[in-house]
């Protein structure tokens, strides 16, 4: 495309220059003829040689004009080229005669390889009227045009060379980093996340490379967490399966006495239920993280939701001899959420607090923020960063280690935040902050 563009430009420039040169030559010849016509011509012009013509503006070249002086009857009075147009002879060039005395009264002519103009001249009373014809050979213009085209061709060639070299440089500058990005993408497709791109172009490509590095780090962390998840899930399932298998084989082989078979069957049933609950939580957590459409949002009043959750875990509190204290500030706790998910969230948080509480659990609700405190042992500093990881166990009291992980997903899907802190002294504090419903919606609810 670059070569074609330059070629079209060169042709257009060539035609333009040629047209300009011919037009300028005609004007210059006409000015010379007009000047000569005002000069008294009493002597023969023969022997004066070539008459100096116009100065060409382009390339400062000088064109020379030939002349021929013709009478109305076609007799040549004088000429600068006596071989072609001898004085006294009859003008045989019909084009010159038409130009000088034709009916069309044309002042200029372009014929073949020359351009000519004519101007009437009064030679005096004795010699009468005549016409001065000035003409110039176009080969002068052709040579000049060729010289200009040569310069243009050199400029075009140099431009193409510079463009090609610049293109190669830019291509290497841009395509090189892009090739690195492509190779990195292929590595990531093969789950190879190690290594970072080192691209220092100072532009958007470098920003893209930094984004690739961040994405690779996140994918590596996600891949690690997935592997860790499956390892922990396998471990969690392995324990009840081993108990079930052991008691089933013992009963089958008759190792367990008859009076203890019922106890063994109870253990099998209990471990089967535990394993089923664990698998249900696996499925639930997976759905929480992947399916947005599983949430049915509507207006939820947290006052009622908290009271329902406390009522649901009341039997566990009685069993552990733990009291639940509440401090609810009503009137500004309306949010947009999924009631079933909010209920499960509160059950997980309250159950977790009851597992570790010694004597009491405190639930505070104010301005769409829920704070659950217990007087248990709290968390060590290392555990605070891992409490929301799947299968995190602070102790063997917790059933699966998925409760807080599910809670975090639910809160984040509702656009809220959940944090865990240690209370001064002993105990843990979980803070859940939701976005309140808008003023109009809140008014409609009340």
Secondary structure, DSSP 8 states (H G I E B T S, - for coil): -HHHHHHHHHHHHHHHHHHHHHHHHHHHHHHHHHHHHTS---S--TTS-SEEEEE-SGGG-EEEEEEEEE-TTSBEEEES-TTTS-TTSB---HHHHHHHH-TT--SEEEETTEEEEEEEEE--TTT-EEEEEEEEEHHHHHHHHHHHHHHHHHHHHHHHHHHHHHHHHHHHHHHHHHHHHHHHHHHHHTT---S------SSHHHHHHHHHHHHHHHHHHHHHHHHHHHHHHHHHHHHHHHHHHHHHHHHHHT-S-HHHHHHHHHHHHHHHHHHHHHHHHHHHHHHHHH-GGG---EEEEHHHHHHHHHHHTHHHHHHHT-EEEEEE-TTS-EEEE-HHHHHHHHHHHHHHHHHH-SSEEEEEEETTEEEEEE-S----TTGGGTTTSTT--SSTTSSSS-HHHHHHHHHHHTT-EEEEEE-SSS-EEEEEE--B--HHHHHHH-
